[in-house]
Amino acid sequence: MPTLDDMHTALGEFLSELGRVEFTMLLVMDYLNEAPIEHLFDVYSPKTFGPKIDCFKRWCPLSGVSDEKKSVLRIVYKDLEELLPKRNYIIHGETWEGAFNDKPAQPYRVGISRDDLYYLDEFQHGQLGENVFDVQRVRDATKLCNKIRVALDTLRGK
């Protein structure tokens, strides 16, 4: 079973890859626009991740890319929307250990759920919802970040 060290490693890898995604989004905005990168940075950097996605979409509309890259940008839009709630649960979560379904105890990242203030009670009673991440789910979120970053690099011709 995964250990607490495995969870900490997975969380660190997720944070690193998420940071790469956010930075590469800015690079794509710069690549597709004539505005100076300093201006784009000033507009983009103070935002949290959800508003950064909206900013990215405003500065990188489908009409601004070649026909061959439109499908890549559509996939990036879709994948960013899929990543957003996962990112929020992982970032705004707590690490707990639990033993469920006759398995030994393992670490979980339990994200705060805005609509459910009893999310930790539910976790402790074995109700593992979309806000609960074991080590593999954190690694899967990291893989999604990597997929997005590779697609963003494709948009900038890398």
C-alpha positions in Angstrom: 0.0 0.0 0.0 1.2 3.5 -0.6 2.8 5.3 2.3 2.5 8.9 3.5 5.9 9.6 1.8 4.4 8.3 -1.5 1.6 10.8 -1.1 3.9 13.6 -0.3 6.0 12.8 -3.4 2.9 12.6 -5.6 1.7 15.9 -4.3 5.0 17.5 -5.0 5.0 16.1 -8.5 1.5 17.4 -9.0 2.4 20.9 -7.8 5.5 21.0 -10.1 3.6 19.9 -13.2 0.7 22.3 -12.4 3.2 25.2 -12.2 4.5 24.2 -15.6 1.0 24.2 -17.0 0.3 27.7 -15.7 3.6 29.0 -17.0 3.1 27.4 -20.4 -0.4 28.9 -20.7 1.3 32.3 -20.3 3.8 31.4 -23.0 1.0 30.4 -25.4 -0.8 33.6 -24.7 2.5 35.5 -25.6 3.0 33.4 -28.7 -0.5 34.0 -30.1 -0.7 37.7 -29.3 1.2 40.9 -30.0 0.8 42.3 -26.5 4.1 42.4 -24.6 4.6 39.5 -22.3 5.0 41.9 -19.4 1.4 43.1 -20.0 0.1 39.5 -20.3 2.0 38.6 -17.1 0.4 41.6 -15.3 -3.1 40.5 -16.5 -2.6 36.8 -15.9 -0.5 36.3 -12.8 -2.6 37.8 -10.0 -5.5 35.4 -10.9 -6.3 32.1 -9.3 -6.4 29.0 -11.5 -10.1 29.2 -12.6 -9.8 32.8 -13.7 -6.5 32.0 -15.3 -8.3 29.5 -17.5 -10.8 32.2 -18.5 -8.1 34.7 -19.2 -6.3 32.1 -21.3 -9.4 31.5 -23.3 -9.9 35.2 -23.9 -6.4 35.7 -25.1 -6.2 32.5 -27.1 -9.6 32.2 -28.9 -10.1 29.4 -31.5 -10.2 32.1 -34.2 -6.6 33.0 -33.4 -5.0 29.7 -34.3 -4.6 27.9 -37.6 -7.1 25.2 -38.6 -4.6 22.5 -37.8 -4.2 23.7 -34.2 -7.9 24.4 -33.5 -8.4 20.8 -32.4 -5.4 21.0 -30.1 -6.7 24.1 -28.5 -10.2 22.6 -28.1 -8.6 19.7 -26.3 -6.6 22.0 -24.1 -9.8 23.9 -23.2 -11.6 20.7 -22.3 -8.7 19.3 -20.3 -8.2 22.5 -18.4 -11.9 22.4 -17.3 -11.4 18.7 -16.3 -8.3 19.7 -14.3 -9.8 22.6 -12.4 -12.0 20.8 -9.8 -9.2 18.1 -9.3 -6.7 20.9 -8.8 -9.0 22.7 -6.3 -9.6 19.5 -4.3 -5.9 18.6 -4.2 -4.7 22.1 -3.4 -7.5 22.9 -0.9 -7.3 19.6 0.9 -5.9 17.8 3.8 -4.0 14.6 3.9 -5.5 11.9 6.0 -5.0 8.2 6.4 -7.8 5.7 6.4 -8.6 2.0 6.0 -11.6 1.2 3.8 -13.1 -1.8 2.1 -10.9 -4.3 4.0 -7.7 -2.7 2.7 -4.8 -1.6 4.9 -4.6 2.1 5.9 -3.3 4.4 3.2 -3.0 8.1 2.7 -5.7 10.2 1.0 -5.9 13.8 0.0 -9.4 15.0 1.0 -10.5 18.2 -0.6 -12.7 20.8 0.9 -16.2 20.5 -0.5 -17.9 23.9 -0.6 -21.4 22.4 -0.6 -20.7 19.8 2.1 -19.2 20.9 5.4 -19.3 17.3 6.6 -16.9 16.1 3.9 -14.4 14.9 6.5 -17.1 13.0 8.5 -18.1 11.3 5.3 -14.5 10.4 4.5 -14.1 8.9 7.9 -17.2 6.8 7.3 -15.8 5.5 4.1 -17.7 7.7 1.7 -15.0 8.4 -0.9 -16.4 11.0 -3.2 -14.9 13.0 -6.1 -13.0 15.1 -3.5 -11.0 12.1 -2.2 -7.7 11.3 -3.9 -5.5 8.4 -3.1 -1.9 8.4 -4.4 -2.9 7.0 -7.8 -5.6 9.7 -8.3 -3.0 12.4 -7.5 -0.7 10.8 -10.0 -3.5 10.7 -12.6 -4.1 14.4 -12.1 -0.3 14.9 -12.7 -0.6 13.0 -15.9 -3.4 15.2 -17.0 -1.3 18.3 -16.3 1.5 16.7 -18.4 -0.9 16.0 -21.2 -2.1 19.7 -21.2 1.5 21.0 -21.1 2.5 18.9 -24.1 -0.5 20.1 -26.0 0.3 23.7 -25.0 3.9 23.2 -26.3 2.4 21.9 -29.6 0.4 25.2 -29.9 3.7 27.2 -29.6 5.5 25.0 -32.1 7.6 23.1 -29.6 
